[in-house]
Amino acid sequence: MIHLVLGGARSGKSRYGEALVRQYTALGFDACYVATAQALDDEMATRIAKHQAGRTDDGIEWQLFEESLALTALLKRLAKPGRVILVDCLTLWLTNQLLASSAKIEDELAPTEWNAADFIPSASSTSNDEALASWQAEKSAFVDSLADLEGVVVLISNEVGSGIVPLGELSRQFVDEAGWLNQAVAALADNVTLVVAGLPLALKPL
C-alpha cells in the first residue's frame, strides 16, 4: 500500500506521515524511517537535527536508514509484509539526483587545457540534457517499483508548484520535475493526502 503525503514547507506533512506510521505500529507493524536529506550546510544540519529530536519521543521504535540517492534499491530491500516505511522526502531525493547527475557529467566533460575553448560553449547544455536523462531513468525505475512493494510505504513530498514561477533555469527545472514526480506517484498511490496548516485533506480516494 502506497500513501503519498504532499504539503508545502512547514505544512505539517512530516508530522502527519509519522501519525500514519503510528497507526500501523499500534497494529504490530515494525517501522523504518528513510531519510533522504544531506547536511551540506549548517542550516540543513539544523533542520535534520530538529527532525531527529522530534522522533526521539514520538512513541515509535524507528529503524533509521539514510539514503540520498539509491532510494529505489533500498525500498525494494526493506519492504515486506508487516512493515511500514516512511520516506522523508521525495523532493530532497530529486534534488540529490539532479545535483549528482550534473556533477558526474560535468566531471566527465571537464576540458583539458589544450581543448578548453572547444568545449566551453556546448558543455553546459550537454551536461543539462544528460543530467535530465539520467534523472528520468531513475524516476521511471522508482515509479515502476512502487506497485511491487509489500507492506505499507508512506512517501512525503513537497508541493512546490503553488507559488510564483521561480527565477533561474535550475529552480524552474526543479519545480517542473517535482510536479511531474508527484503526479506519477499519485497516479499509482492507493492514498494521497494534502496537508495544509497541519490539516490533512484527502485527495485520493475521494
C-alpha positions as CSV (number, residue, x, y, z in Angstrom):
1,M,0.0,0.0,0.0
2,I,1.4,3.4,-1.1
3,H,0.3,6.6,0.7
4,L,1.6,9.9,-0.8
5,V,1.6,12.8,1.6
6,L,2.0,16.3,0.0
7,G,2.4,19.7,1.5
8,G,4.4,22.9,1.5
9,A,7.2,23.9,3.8
10,R,6.2,23.7,7.5
11,S,2.8,22.4,6.5
12,G,2.8,19.6,8.9
13,K,3.3,16.9,6.3
14,S,6.1,15.0,8.1
15,R,4.1,15.1,11.4
16,Y,1.1,13.7,9.6
17,G,3.2,11.0,7.9
18,E,4.5,10.0,11.3
19,A,1.0,9.8,12.7
20,L,0.1,7.4,9.9
21,V,3.0,5.2,10.8
22,R,1.9,5.2,14.5
23,Q,-1.5,3.8,13.4
24,Y,0.3,0.8,11.9
25,T,2.8,0.3,14.7
26,A,-0.2,0.1,17.0
27,L,-1.2,-3.0,14.9
28,G,2.1,-4.6,15.4
29,F,4.0,-3.3,12.3
30,D,7.7,-2.5,12.6
31,A,8.7,0.9,11.3
32,C,11.5,2.1,9.1
33,Y,12.4,5.8,8.6
34,V,14.2,6.5,5.3
35,A,15.9,10.0,5.4
36,T,17.0,11.4,2.1
37,A,18.4,14.7,3.3
38,Q,22.1,15.6,3.3
39,A,23.6,18.0,5.8
40,L,25.5,20.0,3.2
41,D,25.4,23.3,5.2
42,D,24.7,24.5,8.7
43,E,21.1,25.4,8.1
44,M,20.2,21.9,6.7
45,A,22.2,20.3,9.6
46,T,20.0,22.2,12.0
47,R,16.8,21.1,10.2
48,I,17.9,17.5,10.3
49,A,18.8,17.7,14.0
50,K,15.3,19.1,14.7
51,H,13.6,16.2,12.9
52,Q,15.8,13.7,14.7
53,A,15.0,15.3,18.1
54,G,11.3,15.1,17.3
55,R,11.5,11.4,16.7
56,T,13.1,10.5,20.0
57,D,9.9,10.8,21.9
58,D,7.2,10.1,19.3
59,G,6.5,6.6,20.7
60,I,7.7,4.8,17.6
61,E,10.7,2.4,17.6
62,W,12.3,3.5,14.3
63,Q,14.8,1.7,12.3
64,L,16.7,4.6,10.6
65,F,18.2,4.4,7.1
66,E,19.9,7.4,5.5
67,E,19.9,7.2,1.7
68,S,20.3,10.3,-0.5
69,L,20.4,8.6,-4.0
70,A,19.7,4.8,-4.1
71,L,16.2,5.1,-2.8
72,T,14.6,2.6,-5.2
73,A,17.0,-0.2,-4.3
74,L,16.6,0.5,-0.6
75,L,12.8,0.3,-0.7
76,K,12.9,-3.0,-2.6
77,R,15.2,-4.4,0.1
78,L,13.2,-3.1,3.1
79,A,9.6,-3.5,2.0
80,K,7.8,-6.6,3.4
81,P,4.5,-7.6,4.9
82,G,4.1,-6.3,8.5
83,R,6.4,-3.3,8.0
84,V,5.6,0.4,7.4
85,I,8.2,2.6,5.8
86,L,8.3,6.4,6.0
87,V,10.3,8.2,3.3
88,D,11.1,11.8,4.0
89,C,11.2,13.2,1.5
90,L,10.9,12.7,-2.3
91,T,11.8,16.3,-3.2
92,L,15.1,16.1,-1.4
93,W,15.8,12.9,-3.2
94,L,15.0,14.6,-6.5
95,T,17.4,17.4,-5.6
96,N,20.2,15.0,-4.8
97,Q,19.6,13.1,-8.0
98,L,19.8,16.3,-10.2
99,L,22.9,17.6,-8.5
100,A,24.7,14.2,-8.5
101,S,23.9,13.7,-12.2
102,S,25.1,17.2,-13.1
103,A,28.3,16.9,-11.1
104,K,29.1,13.5,-12.6
105,I,28.6,14.6,-16.2
106,E,30.5,17.9,-15.7
107,D,33.4,15.9,-14.4
108,E,33.3,13.7,-17.5
109,L,33.1,16.8,-19.7
110,A,35.8,18.7,-17.9
111,P,38.0,20.1,-20.7
112,T,41.8,19.6,-20.7
113,E,43.9,22.7,-21.0
114,W,44.6,22.3,-24.7
115,N,41.0,21.9,-25.9
116,A,39.1,24.0,-23.3
117,A,38.0,26.6,-25.9
118,D,36.4,23.9,-28.0
119,F,34.2,22.6,-25.2
120,I,33.1,25.6,-23.2
121,P,30.2,26.8,-25.5
122,S,28.4,23.4,-25.6
123,A,29.3,21.7,-22.3
124,S,26.6,23.4,-20.2
125,S,23.7,22.3,-22.5
126,T,25.1,18.8,-22.9
127,S,25.5,18.4,-19.2
128,N,22.0,19.6,-18.5
129,D,20.4,17.3,-21.1
130,E,22.3,14.2,-19.9
131,A,21.5,15.0,-16.2
132,L,17.8,15.2,-17.0
133,A,18.0,11.9,-19.0
134,S,19.7,10.3,-16.0
135,W,17.0,11.5,-13.7
136,Q,14.2,10.4,-16.0
137,A,15.6,6.9,-16.0
138,E,15.9,6.9,-12.2
139,K,12.4,8.2,-11.8
140,S,10.9,5.6,-14.1
141,A,12.7,2.8,-12.2
142,F,11.3,4.2,-8.9
143,V,7.7,4.7,-10.1
144,D,7.7,1.2,-11.7
145,S,8.9,-0.4,-8.5
146,L,6.1,1.0,-6.3
147,A,3.4,-1.5,-7.3
148,D,5.6,-4.4,-6.3
149,L,6.5,-3.1,-2.8
150,E,5.0,-5.1,0.0
151,G,3.8,-3.8,3.3
152,V,3.0,-0.1,3.7
153,V,5.1,2.8,2.3
154,V,4.4,6.4,3.3
155,L,6.0,8.9,0.9
156,I,6.5,12.5,1.9
157,S,6.8,15.1,-0.8
158,N,6.7,18.9,-1.2
159,E,4.0,20.6,-3.2
160,V,6.2,23.3,-4.8
161,G,4.0,24.4,-7.7
162,S,1.6,26.7,-5.9
163,G,3.8,29.8,-5.6
164,I,5.3,32.2,-8.1
165,V,7.4,30.9,-11.0
166,P,11.0,30.9,-9.6
167,L,13.9,32.8,-11.2
168,G,16.7,30.8,-12.7
169,E,16.8,27.8,-15.0
170,L,17.7,25.2,-12.3
171,S,15.0,26.4,-10.0
172,R,12.3,26.2,-12.7
173,Q,13.6,22.8,-13.7
174,F,13.3,21.6,-10.1
175,V,9.7,22.8,-9.8
176,D,8.8,21.1,-13.1
177,E,10.4,17.8,-12.2
178,A,9.0,17.8,-8.6
179,G,5.5,18.4,-10.1
180,W,5.9,15.6,-12.6
181,L,7.3,13.2,-9.9
182,N,4.3,13.9,-7.6
183,Q,1.9,13.3,-10.5
184,A,3.5,10.0,-11.4
185,V,3.5,8.8,-7.8
186,A,0.0,10.0,-7.1
187,A,-1.4,8.1,-10.1
188,L,-0.2,4.8,-8.6
189,A,-0.7,5.6,-4.9
190,D,-3.6,4.0,-3.0
191,N,-4.0,7.1,-0.9
192,V,-2.9,10.8,-1.5
193,T,-3.2,13.4,1.2
194,L,-2.5,17.1,1.0
195,V,-1.5,18.7,4.3
196,V,-2.1,22.5,4.7
197,A,-1.6,24.3,8.1
198,G,-1.3,21.0,9.8
199,L,-4.7,19.8,8.5
200,P,-5.0,16.8,6.2
201,L,-7.2,16.9,3.1
202,A,-7.8,13.5,1.4
203,L,-7.3,13.7,-2.4
204,K,-7.4,10.0,-3.1
205,P,-9.6,8.2,-2.6
206,L,-12.2,10.9,-2.5
